Amino acid sequence: MINETDMKHLGRCIELATMAIETGNPPFGSVLVDESGAVRYEGYNETSGGDETRHPEFEIARWAAANMTSDERAAATRQFHSQHKSSGKT
C-alpha cells in the first residue's frame, strides 16, 4: 500500500520527469530514499546528448555505491516515474 510519504516522493518523481522533458530529454525522474524517509539523491533523464548511461537509475546506482554503506543501500528505496505525454493522435 502506498502511504503519504510514498506519494510525496512519487510527486517529486513526476516533477523531475517534467524537468527532463523541459530539457529535451525523455520523461523519467527518480529519487533514492533512505530508511528514515529522507531523499538522498534525485535526478532525471539526461540522455539527450547521446550518453544512455545518464539515465537516473544508473546515476542513483553510481551515487549510492560511492556515498552509502552496503547496509544503507539495502535499506533504501528507489522511487521512479516515467511521464508520457499523449500525441493527441488516435
Sequence and secondary structure as in RCSB ss.txt:
>XXXX:A:sequence
MINETDMKHLGRCIELATMAIETGNPPFGSVLVDESGAVRYEGYNETSGGDETRHPEFEIARWAAANMTSDERAA
ATRQFHSQHKSSGKT
>XXXX:A:secstr
   HHHHHHHHHHHHHHHHHHHTTS SEEEEEE TTS EEEEEE   TTS GGGSHHHHHHHHHHHHS HHHHHH
 EEEEEE     S  
